[in-house]
Amino acid sequence: MPTFDFDAAATARAMRLSIYEGMAFAVMMAFGEVYFVADAVRLGATPHEIGLLVALPLFVGALGAIIVPRFIAWTRRRKPVVLFNVAVQILVLAGIAGAEFAGRQTPTTLLVFSCIFQALGQAAGVAWGSWYGDVVPAAVRGRYFARRSRDSYIVMFASFIAAGALLQWLEPESAGTIAAGEGGLGYAVVFSVAVVARIVCFVLLALSPEPTFGGLADAREAIRSIVGPSGGIMRRVIGAACVIQ
C-alpha cells in the first residue's frame, strides 16, 4: 500500500507524465517490436527461425517478469528498476538499428536482441505496474488507465501507418526477385525512431515521482488471492491472458 507522504501534487504530476510516457511507449512499439518478424522474413529466416522469434522471446520475457520482484524486494524501490531496464532496452534497440545500418543483421542476432528486449520489457512492466498501482488512487484507477490506454492506442495506430509508409518508401519494391537480406534501410530508420521514443519514455519516467514502497505480499498471501474464495476475478483474468497468449 502507498504511504501518505506522497501528496496530491506528486500524484497529479506522476499521472500526467505517465499519459505522455504511454504515448511514447506506443510509438516505440509501432516502430520497433512489431517489425521484428517482418525483418526476419527480409533476412531470409527459415520457418523454424520465425517460430523461434515469435515464441522464444515471450518465454524469456516471462522469466524476466518472474525474477524482477526479488530486485524490488531488495532495493525497496520500483523506479530505479524500471529505469535500469528501460535504459538497457534503449541500448538493445540501438544495437538492432546499428546492425541494420551496417548490414550485419541476421535472423540469429535478431532473435538474441528480441529475447533480451522482451526480458527487459516485461521486467520493467512488472515494476512499473507496482509503482503506478500505488500512484493512481483506487477511486479513479479504472477511468485513468482507460484514458491512458485510449490515448496510447490512438498514437500507436497513427505510428503504425507512419512506420509502414516509411518502409514502403525506403525498402526496395518486391516483384519476387529480391534476394534475402537485400534492403534494410527502412528497418534501420524505423528502429531508430523506436530508439528515440524509448529515450523519451526514459526521460518521462525519470521525472516521475515514486511513493514509498510498502513491501511485497508473501507467497501464501499471493496464492490465497488467486485460489481463495475471493480470487474469482483473478482466476478469470489469468485464464483469459493464457488463452490470448
C-alpha positions in Angstrom: 0.0 0.0 0.0 1.2 3.5 -0.7 2.2 5.7 2.2 0.7 9.2 2.8 4.0 11.1 2.2 3.0 11.1 -1.5 0.9 14.3 -1.7 -1.7 15.3 -4.3 0.7 17.4 -6.3 3.1 14.4 -6.7 0.2 12.2 -7.6 -1.1 14.6 -10.3 2.4 15.0 -11.7 3.1 11.3 -12.0 -0.2 10.6 -13.6 0.2 13.5 -16.1 3.7 12.4 -17.1 2.5 8.8 -17.5 0.0 9.8 -20.1 2.8 11.1 -22.3 5.0 8.2 -21.4 2.3 5.8 -22.6 2.2 7.7 -25.9 6.0 7.4 -26.4 5.8 3.7 -25.5 3.1 3.3 -28.2 5.4 4.9 -30.8 8.3 2.6 -29.7 6.1 -0.5 -30.1 4.7 0.6 -33.5 8.2 1.4 -34.9 10.0 -1.4 -33.1 8.9 -4.8 -31.8 6.1 -5.3 -34.3 8.5 -5.3 -37.2 11.0 -7.9 -35.8 9.3 -10.8 -37.6 8.9 -8.8 -40.9 12.6 -8.0 -40.7 13.4 -11.7 -40.1 11.5 -12.5 -43.3 13.5 -9.9 -45.2 16.7 -11.5 -43.8 15.7 -14.9 -45.2 14.8 -16.6 -41.9 13.5 -20.2 -42.1 10.0 -21.1 -40.8 11.8 -22.6 -37.8 13.7 -19.4 -37.1 10.5 -17.3 -37.4 8.7 -19.6 -35.0 11.5 -19.2 -32.5 11.4 -15.4 -33.0 7.7 -15.4 -32.1 7.8 -17.9 -29.2 11.2 -17.8 -27.5 11.3 -14.1 -26.6 7.9 -14.5 -24.8 9.3 -17.3 -22.8 12.5 -15.5 -21.9 10.4 -12.3 -21.2 8.3 -14.3 -18.7 11.5 -15.2 -16.8 12.3 -11.5 -16.5 8.9 -10.9 -15.0 9.4 -13.7 -12.5 12.8 -12.6 -11.4 12.3 -8.8 -11.0 10.2 -8.9 -7.8 13.3 -10.1 -6.0 15.1 -7.0 -7.1 12.2 -4.8 -6.0 12.2 -6.5 -2.5 16.0 -5.9 -2.3 16.1 -2.3 -3.4 12.7 -1.3 -1.8 12.2 0.9 -4.9 10.4 0.4 -8.2 11.6 3.4 -10.2 15.3 2.5 -10.3 14.4 -1.0 -11.5 12.2 0.5 -14.3 14.8 3.0 -15.3 17.6 0.4 -15.4 15.6 -2.0 -17.7 14.4 0.8 -19.9 18.0 2.1 -20.3 19.3 -1.3 -21.4 16.3 -1.6 -23.7 17.4 1.6 -25.4 20.9 0.1 -25.9 19.3 -3.1 -27.3 17.2 -1.1 -29.8 20.2 0.9 -30.7 22.1 -2.3 -31.4 19.3 -3.5 -33.6 19.2 -0.3 -35.6 23.0 -0.2 -35.8 23.2 -3.7 -37.1 20.6 -2.8 -39.8 22.5 0.3 -40.9 25.8 -1.7 -41.0 24.1 -4.6 -42.9 25.2 -7.0 -40.2 21.8 -8.2 -39.0 21.0 -11.9 -39.3 18.0 -13.9 -38.1 20.1 -15.2 -35.2 21.2 -11.8 -34.0 17.7 -10.5 -34.3 16.5 -13.4 -32.2 19.0 -12.7 -29.4 18.2 -9.0 -29.4 14.5 -9.8 -29.3 14.9 -12.1 -26.3 16.9 -9.6 -24.3 14.4 -6.8 -25.3 11.4 -8.9 -24.1 13.0 -9.9 -20.8 13.8 -6.2 -20.1 10.4 -5.0 -21.1 8.5 -7.5 -19.0 10.7 -6.8 -16.0 10.1 -3.1 -16.4 6.4 -3.7 -16.8 6.1 -5.6 -13.5 8.0 -2.9 -11.6 6.0 -0.2 -13.4 2.7 -1.9 -12.5 3.6 -1.9 -8.8 4.8 1.7 -9.0 1.7 3.1 -10.7 -0.6 0.8 -8.7 0.5 2.9 -5.7 0.5 6.2 -7.6 -3.1 6.2 -9.0 -5.9 6.4 -6.4 -8.3 3.5 -6.4 -11.3 5.8 -6.9 -10.0 6.9 -10.4 -7.9 4.0 -11.4 -10.3 2.5 -13.9 -11.0 5.8 -15.6 -7.4 6.9 -15.6 -6.0 3.8 -17.2 -8.8 3.7 -19.7 -7.9 7.2 -20.8 -4.2 6.3 -20.9 -4.8 3.2 -23.0 -7.1 5.2 -25.3 -4.5 7.9 -26.0 -1.7 5.3 -26.4 -3.7 3.2 -28.9 -4.6 6.3 -30.9 -0.9 7.2 -31.1 0.0 3.6 -31.9 -2.5 3.4 -34.8 -1.0 6.6 -36.3 2.5 5.3 -35.7 1.7 2.0 -37.5 0.7 4.0 -40.5 3.8 6.2 -40.4 6.1 3.2 -39.9 4.5 1.3 -42.8 4.8 4.4 -45.0 8.5 4.7 -44.2 9.1 1.0 -45.0 7.1 1.3 -48.3 9.2 4.3 -49.2 12.7 3.2 -48.2 12.6 -0.6 -48.8 13.1 -1.9 -52.4 10.0 -2.8 -54.4 9.2 -6.5 -54.4 8.5 -8.4 -57.6 9.5 -11.8 -56.4 13.2 -11.2 -57.3 14.6 -9.5 -54.1 17.4 -11.6 -52.5 17.3 -12.5 -48.8 19.0 -9.7 -46.9 18.6 -7.1 -49.5 17.4 -3.7 -48.4 17.3 -2.8 -44.7 17.5 1.0 -44.7 13.8 1.2 -43.9 14.1 -1.1 -41.0 17.1 0.8 -39.7 15.1 4.1 -39.8 12.0 2.7 -38.1 14.1 1.0 -35.4 15.9 4.3 -34.9 12.6 6.1 -34.3 11.9 3.4 -31.7 15.1 4.2 -30.0 14.2 7.9 -29.8 10.7 7.1 -28.5 12.2 4.8 -25.8 14.6 7.6 -24.8 11.5 9.9 -24.3 10.0 7.2 -22.1 13.1 7.1 -20.0 13.2 10.9 -19.5 9.5 11.0 -18.6 9.9 8.1 -16.2 12.9 9.7 -14.6 10.9 12.9 -14.0 8.0 10.9 -12.4 7.9 10.7 -8.6 7.5 7.4 -6.8 5.7 6.8 -3.5 7.3 4.8 -0.7 7.3 1.1 -1.3 5.1 -0.8 1.1 6.6 -4.3 0.5 5.6 -7.4 -1.4 2.9 -9.9 -0.3 4.3 -13.2 0.8 3.9 -16.3 -1.3 1.0 -17.7 0.8 -1.0 -14.4 0.6 -0.4 -14.3 -3.2 -1.7 -17.8 -3.6 -4.7 -17.1 -1.5 -5.6 -14.1 -3.7 -5.8 -16.5 -6.6 -7.2 -19.8 -5.3 -9.2 -18.5 -2.3 -12.9 -17.7 -2.3 -12.3 -14.1 -3.4 -10.0 -15.0 -6.2 -12.6 -15.5 -8.9 -11.7 -12.3 -10.8 -8.0 -13.0 -10.7 -8.6 -16.6 -12.0 -10.7 -15.2 -14.9 -8.1 -12.6 -15.7 -5.2 -15.1 -15.7 -7.2 -17.6 -17.7 -8.1 -15.0 -20.3 -4.5 -13.9 -20.6 -3.3 -17.5 -21.0 -5.9 -18.1 -23.8 -4.9 -14.9 -25.6 -1.2 -15.7 -25.4 
